[in-house]
Amino acid sequence: MMSAQGPLSVLVVDDDESFRLALAKALRRKGHVVEALGDPRVAVARLRADHEPEDGVVQPDVVVLDLRMPELGGLDVLRLTPGRRAPVVVLTGHGTVPDAVEAMRLGAHTFLMKPVDADSLEPTLRQAAEGVGRATDALMGTSEAVRRLRAVIDRLAQADEHVLLTGETGTGKEVAARALHRSSRRAAHPFVAINMSCLPRDLVESELFGHTRGAFTGAVGRKPGLFEEAGEGTVFLDEIAELPLEHQPKLLRMLETRQFRSVGEARERPLGARVVAATHRHLADEVRAGRFREDLYYRLQVLPLELPPLRERPEDVLPIFDHWTMQLGGRPLILDAAAIEMLRAHTWPGNVRELVNLARRLVLFTTEGHADADLVRRMLDANPFGARASSAAPVSRVSEGERAEALDEELTLDDLERRHIERLLLRHRNVTRVAEILGINRRTLQRKLRGYGLDAGPG
């Protein structure tokens, strides 16, 4: 790779031949080494973490990737290249905010709207290239808490033990896990992530460890599990507290022996990957409640790291907000003094995730690049059409019980979710109906109820 201070090696992937060739020509005039591809399938092969470059082929410092292409789009390319070495700048002429959000979630450095020329694109390419190797910069901010967090992540990245990330919902545990991966010797290998709460109970073992053909009804072929797919990379097990108790012994044995066995397979396979687990729950409480094995808890606790909530680092709010409005809208969003003070005073119960969601709403509902305090207040209430959310109703109309709950800063998002589900169950007394109201499937709701120790009841 070339230094980001000199000429860059740029890979342009776009099915529009005229745009692709024109951009490549303009970037070459600026002294950069450019390869232009019209077939995203070739790009996937080039960008995979295990790809060995051919003699004479320069590995890219940065990739310019079109979003909309036939058969295989830009988001597909991002999904198929976990652990890729080069940062990706996504371009589109037909993008939406959800597209931008998904591209960023899949690891894209920046999302830009066409038309774009080499002069306006070059600074972004340099910023992306300069970010390689500084993965902890994804944990944005200048506070002492973030500086300490970056230092600890850099230290942990050099070790090879498994890591347990804890912290409130929305504090950026997956961001920290990716930073650990990218700063480690495993950076050239895949980063594979799974949220344990999303796995159907009867498919947990197959998804994690894989299965052989004929291992169970419907197993028509061999399927590698996540630990095999990760190879020598990193497996991120998010919401590890949701792993069913009956599957915990097999995970524990794998962590202790560094070997695992696919479903229906006689021989064991070596575990090459590092495991990073995360939870917003207090695992010690889960152990006392009998929902999590004590031995697995201590096995995961070898290298624990707790992420600080956003309310403990208020000086980071505006830098994070500015970064995301730039990423999502392509330009900074100007706030008036009252709006800035509102952001600083907010307690951010949803942490960084809540702040990013606010940035998304404001980018959608501002047209001139300015936002006042009234608009920010409405976006914080998650109601862009003017009516205040029920939690912001005048005090005289709120009951004492509701007021106490609204002001209880000790409540976590998990507590609020549980209370909401309990109220819906009391009102409707039907699990299927409550699942419909919540917009989740019935099995997911039943899994949540079991985790809360609640009776699923009828329906």
N, C-alpha and C positions, 0 to 999 in steps of 0.2 A: 504493500500500500504506500501511496505517496503522502507526504505531509500535508496537513490541511492548510499550512502557510504558503505552500507553493502550488503547482498545478495539481488538480484533483483527477482521480480516475473515476469517471461517471458512467453508470450503466443506465441508459434510457430505454424504458419498456413501454411501447405505445403502439396500438394497431393502426393508428392514423399515420400513414406513410409520409404524407407531406409535412405534418407537424413534427414527426419523429426526426426526419432528415434535416429539417430547418433548424430545430433546436440543437441537434448534434453538431451541425455546421457552425452555429453561433457560439456554442461552448468551446469548440476546437479553436475558433479565432481568438478566444481568451486564453488559450494555451493549455486547456485541459485535454486529457486523454479520454475519448468518448467511444463507447460501444453502444450501438443502437439495435434493439431487438423488436421485431413485430410479433413474435410468438411468445406469449407468457409462459408456455410449458417449458420452453428452453430456459427462460429466466428462473423458473422454479428449480430446475436441475442445477443451475449455476449458483443459486443462493442458498441451497440446503447446507446445513451446518457441516455435514459429512462430505461435502463436495471437495475433491482434490483438483486444483486448477491444472490445466494442461500447460505444457511448456510454452512460454511466450505469451500466455494469456494473463493479463494483469487483473488482480482481484479489485473490485470497485471499492472506492472510499465511500461512495454514496450512490443510492439508486433513485431514479426518477420514475415513478410508476403510475400509469394511467389507471383510473378507477373502473371505467366502463369499457370492457372488451368482450367480444363474443366468446362463448364457451367457458373462458376462464377470466374472471374479472380481477381487479386489483386486490379486493378483500380476500378472494380465494388464494391469490399468490401469498398474501401475508399469512393466511391460516396454514398453508402448506410448507412454510419455511420457518418453523420455530427454531430459535437458536442461531438465526442468520447473523453473520458478522457485520454486514454493512447496514447503516441506517437508511431508512426509506422515506422519501418525500412523495406524497401521493398528490396527483393532479387530476382534476376533473372539470368538465364543462357542464355537468348536470348533477352536481353533488347536493346533498341535503345535510342538515345537522346530524341526523342519526348516522349517516354514512361517515361523517367526520368523527363522531364519537366512537363508532365501531373500529375505524382505522386506527385511532389512537389506542384503543383497548388492545388491538392486535400488535401494538408496538411501533406503529408508524411515528416518525419524528415530527412531521408536519403535514397538514392537509391544505392544499392551495387550489383556488379556483382558476380555471383557464378563462381568458387568454393570459399567458405569462411569457415573458421574453427572457433572454439570457441575462440581461442587466438586472432585472428584478429578482431572478431566480438565484443568481450566484451567491448573494449573502446568505440565503437560506441553506444552500448546499454547503457552504463553509461552516455554518453553525452546526449543521448535522454532523459533518465529518469531524469537527473538533470535539463533539460530544462522545465519540467512540472511546471507550476505555474509562469514561467518567460516569459510570452507571448510577452512582449515588446522587448525581445531580438531579435525577428524577425525583428525589426527595427534596422538593424546592423549599427555599426559605433561608433566612440569615440568622435565625434565632440560635441561642446557645443550645437549646434542646435538639435542633436539627443538626447542628455541627457535631454534637456528641454522637447522635445517631449515625451520621455518616462515618465517623471514626470507628465506631463499633462494627458497623457493617463491613468496612474495609478489613478490620481485624478478623472477623468471623469468616470472611471470604477466603482467607488463607488457610483456615482449618478444614478438616474433612469430616467432622462430626455432623450429625443431624442437628437441625435447628428448630426451635419452637418459637414462633412469633405470636405475641399476644397484644391485646389492645382493643379499644372500643371499635364498634362498627364504623367503617369509613375512614379509618386512620391511615390506610395505605399499606396493608400487610402484603398484598400481592406485589405492589411496587417495590417494597423492601425485599421480597423474595427474588424478584427479577434482578434487583441491584446486587444481591448476594451472588446470584448466578453469573452475571456479566463481569463481576470483579474477580471471579474465581478462575482456577485453571480449567474449569468445565465450560467456559464461555463459548467455546467452539462447538459444543454439543447441544442437543435439544433441551429446551425448558418446557416441561409438560405440566399443565395445571389442571386440577379437577376440584370442583366444589362438592364435598361429600354429601351435602344436603340435597343435591340434584340427582344422586344415584338411586334408582329403584333398589329396594332392599335385596331382591332376588338376583340382581345383576352386579352387586358390589364386587364379589370375588372375581367374576369374569372380567370386569372392566379393569380392575387393578392388576390382576395376575395373569390374565389371558385364559384361553381354553383351547383344547384340541378338538379335532373333528369328532363328532359323536359323543362328546362329553355329557351332553344333555339334549333334550328335544329341541330342535331348531339350530343346533350347532353344526352347520353344514360344512364348515371348514375351520382351519386353525386360525385363531385370532390372537395376536400378541396383546398383552396387557400394557398398562401405562409404564410400569417399571421396565419392561423390555423395550418399549418404544423410546424411552429416555436414554437408553444406552449408558454412556458415561456422563450424562448431563445431570439435570436436577428435576426431581418430581415435587411439585407443590401441592400439598394436600390441604386445601382450604376447608375451614369449618370441620376440623378433625373430630370435634366433640360429637358430630352427627354420625360418625361411623358406628353402625350397629354393634352391640356388645358381642354378638356371636362371631363377628369377623375380626375382632381386635386381637385374639391370640395369634392368628396367622400373620398379621402385620408385625406383632411383637417378635415372633420367631424370625421373620425375615430381617428385621433390624438387628437382632442379636447375632444371627448366623451369616448375614449378608448373602443368603440364598433364598430362592422362592420356587414354588412349583405351580405350574399352570393347572387349571381345573382339568382333570382327566389325564394328566401326564404323570409318568412314573418317576422321571428323573428331575433333579433340581437344576435350576439355572442360577448363575452368580448374579448378585445385585451389583451393578456398576455405578448406579446413580446415587446422588446425595438426596436425602429426603428433607424437605423443609415443610413443616406443618404450621398451621395457623388456626386460631380460634378467638372469638370475642367473648367466649364464656370463661369462667374461672374453673379450670380443670380440676383443681383441688376440691371444689364444691361438687363437681360431677363425680369425682371418686367417692366422696362421702355419701352421695346420694345413690351409689351403686350403678351409675350409668357409664362409668369409664374405669377401666382396669388400672389399679395402682401401679403395677409393674410397667405397663405401657406409658403411663404418665411420667415416671421417672426415667424411662428410656428416652423419651422425647425431650426431657428437661435438661439434657446435657449442656446445651448452649441456648439458654432462653434469652429472648429480646422483647421488651415491651415498647410499643410505639406510643409516643406521647399524643394526647388529644389536642385538637387545634386550639381549644380555649386556653391551653397552657403556653401557647406560642402565638399570641395575637399579632406580633410584628410580621408574621409570615402570611397573614391573610391577603394583604394587597398584592404582594409579589405573585402569589399563586393565582389570584383572581386575574391579574394582568396577563400572566402567561396563558391561561386558558381562554380568555377572550380573544387574544391574538391568535391562538391555535384554531379556534372555532370560527372566528369572524374575519380573520386576515388583517385586522387592524386593532389598535388599542381602543378600549371603550372609556370615554371620558365621564367621570362621575363628579357631581357637584359636592361641595364640602359636607352638606348634611348627609348625603348618601355614603360618603367615605366614613363619616362618624358612625353611621348605622352599621356598616360592615365591621368596624372595629369593636362596637359595643355588643354585637350579637354573640351568643354563647356557643353556637355551632354544635348542637347536639348530634348532628349527623356527620360532623368532622369534615375532612377534605372532600368527601363525596357530596355532602350538602353544598359546599362552596362551588364545586364544579357544576353541579346541577343548576345553581343560581346563575353561573356564567352562561350556561346553555340557554336558559330562559331569556336572559337579557339580550344575548346575541340575536335570538329569534324575534324579539319584540321591540328592538330599537332600530330605527331607520337612518338616523343622522349621526350615529356614533356617540350619542350623549344619553345619560340616564340620570334622572333626579331621584330624590329620596322617596317620593311617592311611588314611582315605578319599582324601585328596589324593594320597598316594603311589600308591594303586591306580589313581586316575584318570590320574596321570602315566604309569603303566605301560600305560595304555589297556586295562585289564582290570577292568571294574566288578564282576566276579563273584568276586573274591577271590584267584584264583591269580595269582601274579606273572608278568609277562612274562619270556620267556627271557633277556632282557638283564639281568634283575635276579636271576638265579639265584645261589646261594652261590658264592663265589670258588673253593672247592675243587672244584666241579663244572664249572668253565669252563676250557677249554683255554688255553694261553698265547697262541696266535694270536688266539682270540676275545677274550681279555682285553685284548690290545694294541689290537685294533680298537675295542672298546667305550670304551677310555680315550683314543683318539686324537681330541683336540678339533679337529684340523685337518681332519677329514673333514667335507665338506658333505653335505647331504641328497642331492644329485645323485650324489656319490661312493658313498654307501650304496646308493642305488637301483641304480647300475650294478653294484656288487658282488653285490647280491642277484640281479639278472638273470643275471649271469655264472654264479653258483652253480646257479641253476635250469636254465640251459642245459646245464651240465656234467652235471647229474643226469638230466635228461629227454631231452636232445638232440632236441627237437622244438619248433619255434617255436609251433605251434598250441596244444600242451599248456601251454607256459609262459604264453602269453597268457591261457588259461583260468584258470590259477592266479592270475595277477595281476589278473584281472577287467577286462582291456582287450581291444580287438579286435586281430587279427593284424597289420593294417596299421600300427596305432599302435606296436606292439612292433617291427616291422621298421624303422619310422622312427627309433625310439630306438636300435636297434642300428646303423643307418647313422651316426647322430650320434656313437655311441661308437667307430665304426671297427671294429665287430665283424662277423663273418660270420654271416648269418642261419641258415645250415645248412639241414637238411631240415625238412619240415613246413610 
